[in-house]
Amino acid sequence: MLASEMIVNHQEKAYAILQADAEKILKLIKVQMDNLTMPQCPLYEEVLDTQMFGLSREIDFAVRLGLIDSKDGKTILDALESELSALHDASLRK
């Protein structure tokens, strides 16, 4: 395997892992909203803030290693925030 192929493979893996972590956060928040607490609850805010902070640190680390572009990292965070916002809005309409 050529070095450039290895780099691309690592970049693809890093992006896939970050996407999977974003999906885990979304699922965690969905479960929490469906079964445990409402979006106004401090526990909800604490979990959301902690998870989002952790993901942003993972993304920052991957960017610093050159595994993903900072624009791609921002896209992952923006997409997750958008989905979480839609989920929050839907829960308020219940």
C-alpha positions as MATLAB code, in Angstrom:
seq = 'MLASEMIVNHQEKAYAILQADAEKILKLIKVQMDNLTMPQCPLYEEVLDTQMFGLSREIDFAVRLGLIDSKDGKTILDALESELSALHDASLRK';
ca = [
       0.000    0.000    0.000;
       1.350    3.411   -0.935;
       1.769    6.091    1.696;
      -0.801    8.325   -0.018;
      -3.343    5.465    0.033;
      -2.686    4.975    3.736;
      -3.241    8.669    4.416;
      -6.524    8.650    2.512;
      -7.580    5.495    4.361;
      -6.829    7.127    7.738;
      -8.684   10.267    6.703;
     -11.736    8.271    5.655;
     -11.662    6.296    8.910;
     -11.332    9.470   10.987;
     -14.283   11.086    9.215;
     -16.387    7.922    9.612;
     -15.573    7.701   13.323;
     -16.492   11.343   13.888;
     -19.754   10.871   11.962;
     -20.538    7.791   14.066;
     -19.852    9.718   17.272;
     -22.194   12.487   16.110;
     -24.884    9.861   15.446;
     -24.358    8.407   18.936;
     -24.925   11.843   20.452;
     -28.110   12.285   18.442;
     -29.391    8.860   19.547;
     -28.480    9.560   23.172;
     -30.373   12.835   23.127;
     -33.377   11.212   21.401;
     -33.542    8.538   24.101;
     -33.147   11.116   26.829;
     -35.913   13.287   25.395;
     -38.251   10.342   24.804;
     -37.787    8.639   28.146;
     -36.099   10.734   30.749;
     -36.185   14.490   30.650;
     -37.446   17.482   28.772;
     -35.156   19.911   26.927;
     -35.565   22.494   29.687;
     -34.103   20.128   32.285;
     -30.576   20.923   33.537;
     -29.628   17.254   33.120;
     -30.524   17.420   29.429;
     -28.434   20.565   28.997;
     -25.507   19.035   30.885;
     -25.482   15.865   28.778;
     -25.841   17.828   25.549;
     -23.109   20.311   26.447;
     -20.729   17.579   27.597;
     -21.278   15.440   24.502;
     -20.977   18.362   22.091;
     -17.809   19.575   23.808;
     -16.293   16.089   23.589;
     -17.109   15.808   19.897;
     -15.679   19.243   19.190;
     -12.434   18.197   20.939;
     -12.292   15.001   18.865;
     -12.766   17.031   15.710;
     -10.121   19.526   16.755;
      -7.694   16.675   17.398;
      -8.404   15.110   13.986;
      -7.932   18.495   12.302;
      -4.638   19.056   14.097;
      -3.441   15.632   12.945;
      -4.417   16.512    9.403;
      -6.933   13.675    9.234;
      -9.861   15.908    8.340;
     -10.243   19.432    7.050;
     -11.572   22.001    9.508;
     -14.481   22.694    7.117;
     -15.471   19.028    7.280;
     -15.328   19.129   11.062;
     -17.509   22.217   11.128;
     -19.940   20.487    8.772;
     -20.246   17.537   11.174;
     -20.944   19.845   14.124;
     -23.335   22.059   12.170;
     -25.310   19.063   10.898;
     -25.597   17.614   14.402;
     -26.645   20.966   15.866;
     -29.269   21.316   13.148;
     -30.670   17.834   13.832;
     -30.685   18.448   17.574;
     -32.455   21.763   17.073;
     -35.146   20.094   14.944;
     -35.513   17.376   17.575;
     -35.831   19.988   20.312;
     -38.447   21.918   18.340;
     -40.416   18.733   17.691;
     -40.391   17.867   21.392;
     -41.791   21.265   22.281;
     -44.698   20.723   19.887;
     -45.754   17.495   21.659;
];
